[in-house]
C-alpha cells in the first residue's frame, strides 16, 4: 500500500512530518510519497540520518505551501503547486491509495471535495474522530466540517459513521446515538427533532442500530458507538474533551509528585494510570478521516509530531484495507434522501 504525505502541512513541518512518515514506513511497511519542497524534505531526511531515500519512499516536489490564513475555498486553485494540492491530484489520479495532511482543515476539506470528489450521492463530506468512553470509545460525527446542517445531512452522517465503525472497529451493529440535551424524542431544536424521526425510521427498517437521543455525559459512559451531531456542536464537544484530558493529566501529575508518599502511591498504580491517560491520548489515532470522499483522506492535527503522523498513516492504511469508502459508496442508496434537499 502507498500513502501520500503532505510534508509541508502543519506547525512542525517538514521535520516531524517526515520523521513520522519514515517511522510508519519502517514499522508498518507502507510505501510513502513525501510531497513538498524537495530541498527541505531532503534536509529533514539528512537530519534523521538518511543519506539516500529508503526503498519504498519517494519525493514529489511541490513549490508552494498552503498557509493557515489562505482562503480554503480558493487555495487549491490559487496554489495549484502546493504540497496539499499536488498530493490530492496524485491521489485522484491513482498515484497512491490514501493521503495524510496536517495542513489547514478547511483547505483540505475543500480540496478533497473539489479534486478527489465526494462519493456520488453523499451530500457533505464530514470529519469524524474517536473519543474515549467507559467502553471501546465512540465516533463523533461531525466534529468540525459542517457548522450548519440539515436533518438529511445528519442522517447520512449516521450511516457513514456506522460503516466506519463496521470496517475499522469490526463492530457488527454499531449503536448510533443522536447528541441532544435529553433522551426524549421531542428534545432539542427542530434539527434534532426532525433528525430523530429519520434515524428512528432507519432503525425500524433495520438499516441502522439507532440508540435514540444521547446526552454528552452518557456518551462517555458507553451509551453509543457513533454519536451524530452538527459540526459546530461536535467541535465544541471535541475541544472540551481534549481540554479535560490535558487538565486531568496536569492535575494528577501535581498530586502524585507532591511528596515521597504520593510518588510511592503513583508507582503502585502506574500501569492503571498509564492506561487511563492513553484513553485521552490522540496520537495513536493521529487524525480524522474525511468520510464521504471517494478515497481515504486523513486530517492530522495541525500541531502533530512524528508519533501523530505515524498514527494518521496507520489509520489511512486501516481505512483502505477495510474498504470504508467502497462500503459507503455501495450503500448510498440506503441513505434514502428525500426528493427535495438543500445543498
C-alpha positions as CSV (number, residue, x, y, z in Angstrom):
1,X,0.0,0.0,0.0
2,X,1.1,3.6,-0.7
3,X,0.2,6.7,1.3
4,X,0.8,10.3,0.2
5,X,2.0,12.6,3.0
6,X,1.8,16.3,2.8
7,X,5.3,17.0,4.1
8,X,4.7,20.8,4.4
9,X,1.4,20.8,6.3
10,X,1.2,21.5,10.0
11,X,3.1,23.6,12.6
12,X,6.1,21.2,12.8
13,X,6.6,20.6,9.1
14,X,8.7,19.3,7.5
15,X,10.9,17.6,10.1
16,X,8.2,16.0,12.3
17,X,6.1,15.1,9.3
18,X,9.0,13.4,7.6
19,X,10.1,11.6,10.7
20,X,6.6,10.3,11.3
21,X,6.3,9.1,7.7
22,X,9.6,7.3,7.9
23,X,8.6,5.7,11.2
24,X,5.4,4.5,9.6
25,X,7.4,3.2,6.6
26,X,9.9,1.3,8.8
27,X,7.3,0.0,11.4
28,X,4.3,-0.7,9.2
29,X,5.8,-1.5,5.9
30,X,3.8,1.1,4.0
31,X,5.2,2.9,0.9
32,X,5.4,6.7,1.3
33,X,5.2,9.6,-1.1
34,X,6.5,12.8,0.6
35,X,5.0,15.8,-1.2
36,X,6.6,19.3,-0.8
37,X,9.7,21.3,-1.3
38,X,12.3,18.8,-2.3
39,X,15.3,20.6,-0.7
40,X,13.6,20.9,2.7
41,X,12.4,17.3,2.7
42,X,16.0,16.1,1.8
43,X,17.3,18.3,4.6
44,X,14.9,16.7,7.1
45,X,16.0,13.3,5.9
46,X,19.6,14.2,6.4
47,X,18.9,15.4,9.9
48,X,17.3,12.0,10.6
49,X,20.4,10.2,9.4
50,X,19.4,9.2,5.9
51,X,21.9,9.8,3.2
52,X,19.7,8.3,0.5
53,X,16.0,7.8,0.1
54,X,15.0,4.4,1.5
55,X,13.4,1.9,-0.9
56,X,9.7,2.5,-0.8
57,X,9.9,6.2,-0.1
58,X,9.5,8.8,-2.9
59,X,9.6,12.6,-3.1
60,X,7.1,14.6,-5.2
61,X,8.2,18.2,-5.5
62,X,5.8,21.0,-4.9
63,X,6.9,24.6,-4.7
64,X,4.1,26.1,-2.7
65,X,2.7,25.7,0.8
66,X,-0.9,26.2,1.9
67,X,-0.9,28.6,4.9
68,X,-3.5,28.8,7.7
69,X,-4.5,32.3,6.6
70,X,-5.2,31.2,3.0
71,X,-8.8,31.1,1.8
72,X,-9.9,27.5,2.0
73,X,-12.4,27.9,-0.9
74,X,-9.9,29.1,-3.4
75,X,-6.4,28.0,-2.2
76,X,-6.3,24.8,-4.3
77,X,-6.9,26.9,-7.4
78,X,-4.6,29.8,-6.4
79,X,-1.8,27.5,-5.2
80,X,-2.0,24.7,-7.7
81,X,1.6,23.7,-7.0
82,X,1.1,23.5,-3.2
83,X,2.0,20.3,-1.4
84,X,-1.6,19.7,-0.5
85,X,-3.0,20.3,-4.0
86,X,-0.3,18.2,-5.7
87,X,-1.0,15.4,-3.2
88,X,-4.7,15.5,-3.7
89,X,-4.3,15.4,-7.5
90,X,-1.9,12.5,-7.2
91,X,-4.5,10.6,-5.1
92,X,-7.3,11.4,-7.6
93,X,-5.1,10.1,-10.5
94,X,-4.4,6.8,-8.7
95,X,-0.8,7.6,-7.6
96,X,-1.5,6.2,-4.1
97,X,-4.2,4.6,-2.0
98,X,-4.7,7.3,0.6
99,X,-3.4,10.7,1.8
100,X,-2.5,12.3,5.1
101,X,-2.1,16.0,5.8
102,X,-1.7,18.1,8.9
103,X,-2.4,21.3,7.0
104,X,-5.4,23.6,7.1
105,X,-8.6,21.7,7.8
106,X,-10.8,23.9,5.6
107,X,-8.4,23.8,2.7
108,X,-8.1,20.0,2.9
109,X,-11.8,19.5,3.1
110,X,-12.4,21.9,0.2
111,X,-9.6,20.5,-1.8
112,X,-10.6,16.9,-1.3
113,X,-14.2,17.7,-2.3
114,X,-13.2,19.6,-5.4
115,X,-10.3,17.4,-6.6
116,X,-10.8,13.9,-5.2
117,X,-14.6,14.4,-5.2
118,X,-17.3,13.2,-2.9
119,X,-18.9,9.8,-3.3
120,X,-21.8,10.2,-5.6
121,X,-25.0,10.7,-3.6
122,X,-23.2,11.9,-0.5
123,X,-24.4,15.4,0.3
124,X,-21.5,16.6,2.6
125,X,-18.1,15.2,3.5
126,X,-17.7,15.0,7.2
127,X,-15.0,14.9,9.9
128,X,-15.1,12.1,12.4
129,X,-12.9,11.2,15.3
130,X,-12.8,8.6,18.1
131,X,-13.3,9.8,21.7
132,X,-12.7,7.8,24.9
133,X,-15.5,6.2,26.9
134,X,-16.1,3.5,29.5
135,X,-16.3,1.1,26.6
136,X,-14.2,0.9,23.5
137,X,-14.8,4.6,22.7
138,X,-17.2,6.3,20.3
139,X,-17.0,8.0,17.0
140,X,-18.3,11.6,17.0
141,X,-19.5,12.7,13.6
142,X,-19.4,15.6,12.6
143,X,-16.6,17.2,14.6
144,X,-16.0,20.4,12.6
145,X,-16.6,20.2,8.8
146,X,-20.2,21.4,8.7
147,X,-21.3,24.0,11.2
148,X,-24.8,24.2,9.7
149,X,-26.6,21.0,8.9
150,X,-30.0,19.7,7.8
151,X,-31.6,16.6,9.1
152,X,-30.7,14.9,5.8
153,X,-27.0,15.6,6.4
154,X,-27.2,14.1,9.9
155,X,-28.9,11.0,8.5
156,X,-26.1,10.5,6.1
157,X,-23.5,11.1,8.9
158,X,-25.1,8.3,10.9
159,X,-24.8,5.9,8.0
160,X,-21.2,6.8,7.2
161,X,-20.2,6.6,10.9
162,X,-21.9,3.2,11.2
163,X,-20.0,1.9,8.1
164,X,-16.7,3.3,9.5
165,X,-17.2,1.5,12.8
166,X,-18.0,-1.7,11.0
167,X,-15.0,-1.5,8.8
168,X,-12.4,-0.1,11.1
169,X,-13.5,-1.3,14.5
170,X,-15.1,-4.6,13.4
171,X,-18.5,-3.8,15.0
172,X,-21.3,-5.9,13.6
173,X,-24.1,-3.5,14.6
174,X,-22.8,-0.1,15.9
175,X,-25.1,1.7,18.2
176,X,-26.0,5.1,16.7
177,X,-26.9,8.0,19.1
178,X,-28.1,11.5,18.3
179,X,-26.4,14.1,20.5
180,X,-29.1,16.0,22.4
181,X,-29.9,17.8,25.7
182,X,-32.2,15.0,26.8
183,X,-33.4,11.5,25.9
184,X,-37.0,12.3,25.0
185,X,-37.7,12.4,21.2
186,X,-39.2,15.9,21.5
187,X,-36.0,17.4,23.0
188,X,-33.7,19.8,21.1
189,X,-34.1,22.2,18.3
190,X,-36.0,21.4,15.1
191,X,-32.8,19.9,13.7
192,X,-32.6,17.3,16.4
193,X,-36.4,16.6,16.4
194,X,-36.5,16.0,12.6
195,X,-33.3,14.0,12.6
196,X,-34.6,11.8,15.4
197,X,-37.6,10.9,13.1
198,X,-35.3,10.0,10.2
199,X,-33.0,7.9,12.4
200,X,-35.8,6.2,14.1
201,X,-37.3,5.2,10.7
202,X,-33.9,3.9,9.6
203,X,-33.7,1.9,12.8
204,X,-37.2,0.4,12.4
205,X,-36.2,-0.6,8.9
206,X,-33.2,-2.5,10.2
207,X,-30.7,-0.2,8.4
208,X,-29.2,1.4,11.5
209,X,-29.0,0.4,15.1
210,X,-30.5,3.6,16.5
211,X,-30.0,4.1,20.2
212,X,-32.0,7.2,20.5
213,X,-31.1,10.6,21.8
214,X,-27.8,10.6,23.9
215,X,-26.7,13.2,26.3
216,X,-23.0,14.1,26.2
217,X,-22.2,12.7,29.6
218,X,-23.8,9.4,28.7
219,X,-21.8,9.1,25.5
220,X,-18.7,8.9,27.7
221,X,-20.4,6.1,29.7
222,X,-20.7,3.8,26.7
223,X,-24.2,4.8,25.6
224,X,-23.4,4.6,21.9
225,X,-20.7,3.7,19.3
226,X,-21.5,6.6,16.9
227,X,-22.6,10.0,18.1
228,X,-24.2,12.1,15.4
229,X,-24.3,15.9,15.6
230,X,-23.6,19.0,13.6
231,X,-20.0,20.2,13.1
232,X,-20.3,23.2,15.4
233,X,-21.6,21.3,18.4
234,X,-19.3,18.3,17.7
235,X,-16.2,20.5,17.6
236,X,-17.1,22.2,20.9
237,X,-17.5,18.7,22.5
238,X,-14.2,17.5,20.9
239,X,-12.2,20.5,22.1
240,X,-13.8,20.3,25.5
241,X,-12.8,16.7,25.8
242,X,-9.2,17.5,24.8
243,X,-9.1,20.2,27.4
244,X,-10.4,17.9,30.1
245,X,-7.7,15.3,29.2
246,X,-4.9,17.9,29.4
247,X,-6.3,19.3,32.7
248,X,-6.6,15.9,34.2
249,X,-3.1,14.9,33.2
250,X,-1.7,18.0,34.8
251,X,-3.7,17.8,37.9
252,X,-2.8,14.1,38.5
253,X,0.9,14.9,37.9
254,X,0.7,17.6,40.5
255,X,-1.0,15.3,43.0
256,X,1.3,12.3,42.6
257,X,4.6,14.4,42.5
258,X,3.7,16.3,45.7
259,X,5.9,14.3,48.1
260,X,7.6,11.0,48.6
261,X,4.4,9.3,49.8
262,X,2.4,10.4,46.8
263,X,5.2,9.3,44.5
264,X,5.1,5.8,46.0
265,X,1.3,5.8,45.6
266,X,1.8,6.7,41.9
267,X,4.2,3.8,41.4
268,X,1.7,1.4,42.9
269,X,-1.0,2.4,40.3
270,X,1.4,3.2,37.4
271,X,0.0,0.7,35.0
272,X,-3.6,1.6,35.6
273,X,-2.9,5.3,35.4
274,X,-1.0,4.8,32.2
275,X,-4.0,3.0,30.7
276,X,-6.3,5.9,31.7
277,X,-4.1,8.5,30.2
278,X,-3.8,6.5,27.0
279,X,-7.5,6.8,26.5
280,X,-7.1,10.6,26.2
281,X,-4.0,10.4,24.0
282,X,-5.0,11.1,20.4
283,X,-1.5,10.3,19.0
284,X,-2.2,6.6,18.4
285,X,-5.2,7.6,16.2
286,X,-3.3,10.5,14.8
287,X,-6.1,12.1,12.8
288,X,-9.6,12.1,11.5
289,X,-10.9,10.6,8.3
290,X,-12.9,12.8,5.9
291,X,-15.8,10.5,5.4
292,X,-17.8,10.9,2.2
293,X,-14.7,11.5,0.0
294,X,-14.1,8.8,-2.7
295,X,-10.7,7.9,-1.4
296,X,-9.2,7.9,2.1
297,X,-8.1,11.3,3.2
298,X,-6.9,11.7,6.8
299,X,-6.6,15.1,8.5
300,X,-3.9,15.1,11.2
301,X,-3.8,17.7,13.9
302,X,-2.0,20.9,13.0
303,X,0.4,20.5,15.9
304,X,1.2,16.9,15.0
305,X,4.5,15.4,16.0
306,X,6.1,12.3,14.5
307,X,4.0,9.9,16.6
308,X,0.8,11.6,15.5
309,X,1.7,11.3,11.8
310,X,2.6,7.7,12.2
311,X,-0.8,7.1,13.8
312,X,-2.6,9.0,11.0
313,X,-0.8,6.9,8.4
314,X,-1.8,3.8,10.2
315,X,-5.4,5.0,10.2
316,X,-5.1,5.6,6.4
317,X,-3.9,2.0,6.0
318,X,-6.8,0.6,8.0
319,X,-9.4,2.7,6.1
320,X,-8.0,1.5,2.8
321,X,-7.8,-2.2,3.8
322,X,-11.3,-2.2,5.3
323,X,-12.7,-0.6,2.2
324,X,-14.6,2.1,4.1
325,X,-15.0,4.3,1.0
326,X,-16.3,1.4,-1.1
327,X,-18.7,0.4,1.7
328,X,-20.2,3.9,1.8
329,X,-20.4,4.0,-2.0
330,X,-22.2,0.7,-2.2
331,X,-24.7,1.7,0.4
332,X,-25.5,5.3,-0.6
333,X,-28.9,4.0,-1.9
334,X,-29.8,3.0,1.7
335,X,-29.5,6.6,3.0
336,X,-32.9,7.4,1.5
337,X,-32.5,11.1,0.9
338,X,-35.8,13.0,0.4
339,X,-36.6,14.2,-3.1
340,X,-36.1,17.8,-2.1
341,X,-32.8,18.6,-0.3
342,X,-30.9,21.8,0.5
343,X,-27.3,21.8,-0.9
